[in-house]
Amino acid sequence: MVQGVLPVLSLYVLKVLVDRIAAGLATSQPLAAFREIIFWLLLAAAAMLAADVCRSLASWAAKAHGELVQDYVSDLLHAKSVEVDLEYYENAQFYNALHRAQEQAAWRPMLILTAVVQAGQNGIALLAMTGLLLSLHWLMAILLVATAMPGLLVRLKYARELYVKQREWTKPERRAEYLHTLLIGPVAAKEIRLFNLGDFFRERFRELRRHIREEKLDLARKRSLAELSTQAGATLAVYAGLGFVAYRTLRGAVTLGGLVMYYQAFQRAQASLWALLVSLAELYEHSLFLNDLNQFLSLPRTVPEPELEGHKGGEELQDEETAAEGLPGHRTKRPQAQTRNAGLLFENVTFTYPRCAHAVLRDINLKIRPGETIALVGENGAGKTTLVKLLCRLYDPTHGRITLNGVDLRSIPVVELRKQISVLFQDFTRYNLTACENIALGNVDLLPRSGLSPHQPPASTRTQGGTNSLSTLDSQLFTAAQRADAHEVISRLPKGYETTLGRQFEEGEELSVGEWQKVALARAFLRPASVVVLDEPTSALDPIAEHMVLKRFCELLEGRLGIIISHRLSTVTQVDRIFVLREGRIAESGCHQELVQRGGLYARLFETQAERYR
């Protein structure tokens, strides 16, 4: 507000100064009027200093607002990205929406805030300048508005065209971003060098960027030419206004100071009006792009939360098999009386992925009793991992239902259900955090609520005196690491459990695939869950390590439900029952010996693998 009013004050002071100087020159003693001129000079300097202070404060405020808004919008994106269901991450259209939202979120909100502030400031300045011009003649105000409107129409037109084009550029920009990540990231670094793929990917990236760049420059050229024509008209209007004021001055209607004031007032009013219209056009442009952010933030849930009245409560879910028996600090609740529905039950479950023509699972019926460990085996694409996704409610069945202790999973709040399930997926995540934090992520309640830091592990996990001593390591973490055969791996690291894993940060230590898998296993073992699922848990382990991990896993599962998915049938010979999936159906079930004697699909798969060791 102050910045909007100060220019009028400055112009008035300038008018008085010019008039006083002109009057002094007309007298026989011009220096006698200098004392009065000094006062107006000081007033002009004070106005200029006030404007400088306001600009400095406005710059700081804009930076502070921009940082706050950017962090807030980033938090909105993070919250929504975590909230949306897995289905979206397996949908290319979601990645288009996410790309557009992320691309604009970093700077659009800050520009919106800036545009709002500038529109307010320029609006105040425009009102003040317009009032000043109206005191001269109403034609000045008409000329002012008439020269600014074409520029506004041009900006609105090209803002819309840019928005439409930006949506068309989403796909090629995503592809270019993917190629950029391949070229500079560690994921494909080995193969790019081994197969000499660098030039191939670089050429594809250059071609995509060339196409996008040419279209952007063409649009920018058209916009610049259109804006040049409108700006030329505005420039001519300034000098037309000057001619009008000069004419009035020569006729004696305006003083020399008035000539300077009105001329600059017209210039500044035109600049304020133009800036106001630009701010409004930018707000229109930003609002178009914010549609992408709003569309992303309004994505609906595909796995709905249950109605409160339909929720059975935590008591039924947390019965005999909810305990993490075998880990210190967790006690197993023993059943008073088991119901016929106790355990995990799949009833006539059929599932088809969205935008997929055929069902991945068909009429699945199986029951896992409390304390029982089962295995899911079968060829690739048989539906083994999909069953786990349904169990975790990453998706809901297309038909049929899944119950845990007699309670339909859809009637259990998603967060509460997932607390009772611990899963080690085949494509587990390698977190570039400390070894301690990598394990503790299996139960985030063990971590400080202030957040994770690879350099500041929880106090209870810090080693003493910088050694690898584990005397103060939390017993739950220690036990989980031992059960997964990860303790020996971690103990060899320079800072033990405080060592940052991975190479993305300073002093990070990289592990082999098998060692990473042991750390991930420890994370799964730490979670106090009633159902434990291991998806290819030993695919990267040697036979000795595999035997030790599976033995400890069976010990850990006492009183809990265990599910193992594996292609290595040596992994599943000791489980209670084996379910063989084929083309989305359960083809066979039974223990290892029964299935081998039956001579069916399992027997053929087992015999094929066993031949490799003869």
N, C-alpha and C positions, 0 to 999 in steps of 0.2 A: 504493500500500500504506500509506503514511504517512497519507494523507488518510482512509483507511478505519479506521485504528486511533485516530487522534487524538480523534474524538468520544467514544469510551468513556472515554478519559483525562479529557477535559473534564467529562463527567458525574460521574465519581468525585470529581474535585476540587470540583465544585459541591456534591455531597452532603456532603463533609467540611466545607466552608465553612459550609453551613447548619447542620449539626450542632454545629459549634464556636460559631457565633453563638448558637444556641438554648441550648447549655450555658452560655455566658458570661452570657446574660440571666438564667439561673436562679440565678447566684451573687450574692453581696453586692457583689462588685467586678468587674463585667462588663468594664471596660477592661483588667484584668490579663491577660485572655485574648487581647487584641488582637495581642500580639507573635506568638503562634502563628498567628493569622489572617492576619497580613501574609505569612508564608511561603507559605500556601496561595493567597493572592491573587497573589503573584508567580508561583507555579507555574501558576495559571490564565491569567495574562497571557502567560506563556511558551508555553503550549499554543495560545493564540489567535494569537500572533505566528507560531508554527510553521505553523498552518493557513493564515494569510495568505501566508506565503512559499511554501507548497506550491501554493496556488491560483494565485499569480503565475507560478510555474514551470510549472504544468500548462497555464495559458493560453498561455504562450509555446511550450511543446512542442506543444500541439494546433495552434497556428498553423503552426509549422514542419512538422509532420507533414502537415497539410492541404495546404500548398503543394506539398510533395514528391509526395504521392500524386496531387494534381490534375495536376501536370505529367507524372507518369509515365503516368497513364491517358490524358492528351491525346496523349502520344507513341505509346501503343499504338494509339489511334484513327488518328493520322496514318499510322503504319506500315501498318496494315491497309487504310486508304483508298487508299494508293499501291499496295499489293500486289494488291488485288482486280482482276480483269480487267475490261476495258471493258464486257463484257456486263452487269455489275451496274449500271453507270451508265446503261444504257438500259432499266432495269427499275424500274417504280414500286414494287414490293415492296421492292427494295433501299433506296430512299429512305425508306420507312417504317421499315425496320430501322435505317438510319443516323440518322434523326431521333430515334428512341427512344434509341439508344445515346448520341448527342451530348447529348440533353436531360438524361439522367441522369448522364453522365460528369463533368459540371462540379461536382457536389456530392454525389452518392450515396457515392462511395468515402470522401470525407472524413467523412461522417456515420457510415459503417460503422466507421471507425477510432475516432471519438469514442464510438460506442455500445459498442464492445469495451472501451475504457478505462474508461468509466463503469460498465459491467457488472462489471468486475473490482473497481473501487473500491467500488461499492455492495454487492457480494457479501461483501467483507471486512468492511465496516461492519455488514452484516446479521448475519453470523456472530457478531461481537463483541456486538452488541446482543441477539441471541437468547440467547446464553449468559448475559447479564446478566438477562434476563427469566425464563429458566428457573430462575435462582437464587431468584426470587420464587415462581413457580408455573407448572406446565406449561400451564395453561389460557390463559395470556397468549400463548404461542407459537401455540396452536391458533387463538385469536381473530385473531391477526395474519395468518396464512396465509389463513383463511377470508374475510377482508374484501378481500384483494388479488386472489384468483383471478378473480372476475367481471370486474374491470377488464382483466385479461390476455386473457380470452376475447373481450371486446368489441374490443380493439385488433387481435387476430388476425383477427377477422371482417371488420372494415372495412379492414384492410390488404389482404386478398384482393380485396375489392370495388373498392378504389381501383386496384389493379393491372389488374383486368379493364376498368374504365372508362377507364384511361389508354390502354390499347391501342385502345379504340374512339375515343378523341379524337385519335389520331395523324393520321388523314387530314384532319379539319377543321382541326387545328392547323397542319398543313403548308400547307394552302390559305391560312389566315390569315397565316402567315409569308410566303408568296409574295406576297400582296397588300400586306403591310407593306413588303416589299422593293421592290415596284413603286412604292409611294407615296413612299418616302424615298430611293431609289437613283437613280443617273444613267442606268441603262439605258433606262427608259421616260420620262424627264423631259420630253423634247421632245414626244412624242406626247400625254402626259397633258395638257400645256398647250394644244397645238394643237387637240386634239379634245375638250377639256374633260371629261376622264375622271376627274378627281379625286373628284367627288361619287359617281360610280358605284362606283369601287373602295372608297371609304370606307364606303359603305353595305353593300357585300358583306362587308367586313372586320368592321363592327359586328355584322352579323347572325350571322356565324360565331362571333365572340367572345361574343355574347349567349347563344347556344345552349350553348356550352361552359361559360360562367360560371354559368348557371342550374343545369346538371347538377352542377358542382363544389360550388356552394353548397348544393344539396339534399343531396348526400352528406355535406358537412361538418355540416349541421344535424342529420341523423340520428345522425351519429357523436357530436356534442356532447351531444345528449340522452341517448344511451346511456351516455356517459362520466359525465354528471352524476349519473345514478341510481347508478352504482357508487361514485362519489366520495362521494355522500351517505351510503351505507352505511359507507364507510370512516371518515367523520367521526363517525358515531354510535358506531362501534367504539372510537374514541379516547376518547370520554367514558365509555363503558362500562368501558374499561380504567382510566380515572382513578377511577371509582367503586369499582372493585375494590381499587385501591391505597389509596384513602382509607379504605375499610372495614378493610383490614388495618392501617392506621396507627392508627385509633381503637381497635383491639383491642390495640395495643402491639406487634404483630409487625414493624412497620416504623417507623423513625424519621422525623422531619419531613424530614431531608435525603434519606432513602430515598424518601419520597413524591415529592419533586421529581425525584430521579434516575430512578425507575422510570417516572414519568409521561412525562418527556422521552425516556427510553429507548424507551418504547412508540411515542411520536410519531416519533422518529428511525428506529426499526426499521421502522415502517410506511412512512415516506418512502423508506428505503433499499430495502425490498422492492418498493414501487411503482416506484421508479426502476429497479431491476433488471429487473422484469418489463417495464417500458416499453422498456428497452434491448434485451431479448430480442425483444420484439414488433417493435421497429424493425429489428433485424437480420433478422427474418423478412421484414418489408416490403421492406427494401433488397435482400435476396437475390432476391426476386421480380423487382424491377426490374433487378438485375444479370444476370438471365437474358437480357434484351435485349442487354446489352453482350456477354455471352459468345456469344450467337447471332451477333452481328455479327463478333466476333473469330474465330469458328470457320467463317466462310464458306469453302467449298472453292474451290480454283483450278479454273477451267474451261479454262484453257490450261496443261496440266501441263508441268513441266520434264522433260527426257529423263532416262532412266537413265544413270548414269555410264558403264557399259560400252558404251552405244549412241552415246556422243558421239564425233564424229570428230576433235574437237580444233580449235584455232584455225588450224592450218597450212593445212588444205584451204580454210577459209573465206577466209583472208587471202592470196589469190594475186594475180594481176595487176591485178584491178580494185579492190582494197581501198584503194589509196592515194588521198590527197587531192591529186592532181596539180594544180599551179597555185598552191597555197598554200605560202608559205615554211615551211620546217621539216618538210615531209612529202615523202618520196621514193616514187615509184611503183616497185613490184616488177614487173619485166617477166617475162612467162611464159617458162619454158624450153620448154614444149611444152603447147599447149592440148589439153584433152580434149574429147571430143564433147559432154560435159555442161556445159562451162564456160558461165557465164552464168546467167540466171534462166529457169526453166522452170515453166510451169503445165501440169499434166497432168490432163485430164478433171476439172477442178475444178468442183464444185457446192457451193453454200452456201445454207443457209436460216437466217435469224436465229431465235434461241430465241423460242418463243411466237408464231411467224409461220407462217401456213398455206402460203405458197408460197415457192419458191426464188427468191432474188435473182440468183444466178448459176447457169448451167446449162452443163455440159460445156465449160468454158473450156480451150482449148489454145492457148498462145502461148509463144514463146521470144524472149528478149532477149539478144543476143550481147554479149560484152564490148566496151565502148566505144561501144555503140549507144544512140541516143536515140529513144524511141518516144512516141507520144501516144495517149491514150485519150479518145475523143470520143463523144458520144451525148446523147440527151435526158435530162432529169432522171429519176432512178430507174432508169437503165439498168444500174447496178451498178459505175460507175467507181470511186467512193471505197471501195466494199466490197472491190474487188480490192486496194487499198492496205492496208486493214485486215488482210486475210489475209496480205499480204506482211510486215507488221510483227508478225504473230502476235498481234494484238489479238483475233483469233478464229482457229480452225482450220477448214479446209474440212470440210463435211459428208461429201463424197466427193472422191476424187482426192488429189493431193499437189502441193506446190510445192517445188522444189529450187533451191539456190544453189550453183553450181559442183559439181553432182552430189550435194549433201548435202541430204537432206530437212530442211526447216526445223524439223520436230518433234524432230529429233535434235540440235538446236543449243540450248544454254542461251539463254533468252529475252534476258537482259541482253547476252550476247555478240552475238546476232543483231542486236539493235537498235542496237548501237554501229556496225554496218556500214550503217545506213540513216539517211538524213537526209530529213525530210519537212516541207514547209510546207503545212499544211492550210488550206483556205479560211477556216475559222473559227479562225484563229491567235489565240494569247493575247497580250494587251497587258499586259506586266508593269510595274507601277508601281515600277520600279527605274531605276538610271542607264542611259543609252544604252549605255555600255560593257558593263554587266552584261546588258542585254537581248540583246546580240549574243553575249556570252561564254557564255550559257546553252546555246548550240549545242554547246559542248564544256566541260562543267563542270570539267574538269581544269585549265582556265585560271583558275578562280576560287579564292579562299582557302578552305580546308576549314572555317574557323571560321564560315562562313555568309555570307549576303548582307546587305548594308546599303546602302540608297540613298544614304547619306551617307559611306560608307567604301569606295570602289571599290578594286580591287587596286592596289598600289603602282605596278605597271608601266603602269597606264593613267591615272595622275594627270597633270594638266597642270602646267606649270611657272609659278609666279608668278601663278596664278589666271587665266591667259590661255587662249586656245583653241589653244595650241601643241600639236601632235601629235608632237613630236620623241621623246617617251618612250612613245608608244602602242605596244603590242605589235603587231608587224608582221602577225601573222595576223588580228587584229581589224581592222586598218587595211585590209588587202587584201580581206577579206570585205565590209567596208562599201563599199569602192570598187566591187567587182563588183556589188553590189546597188544601186548608185547612191544609197546612204544617207549617204555621207560628207559630201556637200554639205549635206544636211538637218541632220545632227548638228552640223556646224561652225557653223551659224547660231545654235545654241542658246546661251543665256547662259554656260554653263560647258562647252560642248562635250560631250565624251564623259562628263563627270562630271555632266551635267544629269539630274535625275530626270524621267522621262517620266510623263505622266498627272497628274491633279489630286487624287489621294487624299492626297498628302503635301505638306508645305510646300515652296514654291519649285518645285513641279512644273510642267512645260511640256507642254501637250497638243499632239498632232500630228494632222494630217489623216489620213483613212483610208488614202490613198495613201502618206503618209509612214510610217505605222505598218507598212504592208505592205513597204516597202523595208527597214525595220529587221528585220522577220521574215525576209525573204529573206537578209539578211546572216547571221542566225543559222543558217539552213539551209546557207548556203555555207561557214560556218566548220567545220561538223562534218566530220571526216576519215572519210567514209563511202564505201563502194564502190557504193552505190545511192543516188541522189538523186531524190526525188519532189516535184514541185511541183503542188499542187492549186489550180487557178485562180490562178496566181502573179501575174498582171497584171490582175486584175479591177478593181482600184482605181487603175490607172496610166493616164496619158495615152498616146497612141500613140507619142510620141517616147521617153518613159521605157520603154515596153513594148519597143520595138525595141532599146534599149541593154541592158536587162536580159537579154533573150533571147539577144542576141549574146554577152554575157559568160557567160551560163549555158552555152551550147554550148562555149565555150572552157574553162570550168571542168570540163566533163564528159569531157574527153579522157582516155581510159583507164578511164572509169567508166560504169556503167549509169545512164541517165536516163529518167525517166517524167514526162510532162507531162499533166495533166488540165485540159481547158479547154473552155468553151463558145464562146469567141472563136476561130474557126477561123483567123484571121489569125495567131494565136499558134503554130500547129502546122505551118505550111506548110514550114518548113525542117527538120523532124525526119526521121530515116531512114525510119521507118515509122509508119503511123497505123492504129490498130485502132478500128473503129466498133462500139460496143455498142448492142444493141437488145433490150429485154426480157430482159436477163441473158445474152444470147448474143453472140458475135462475128459480126456481120453482114457486115463487109467488112474487108479489110486491104490495105495497100499504101502507096506514097508518095503525096504530094499530087497529082501530075500523073496518076498511074495511076487514082486514085479519081475525079478530076474527069472524066477521059475515059470511065470506066466508066458514068457517069450514074446511079449508085445513090443510096442514102440520103445518103452524104457529099456527093455533088455537089449534091443538092437543098438540104442544110443550108448548104453554102458559098454557093450561088447566092442563097439567101434573105438571108444576111447581107451579101453583096456588093452587093445591090440598094440597101441603105441608103446606100451611099457614091457612087451614080451620080446 
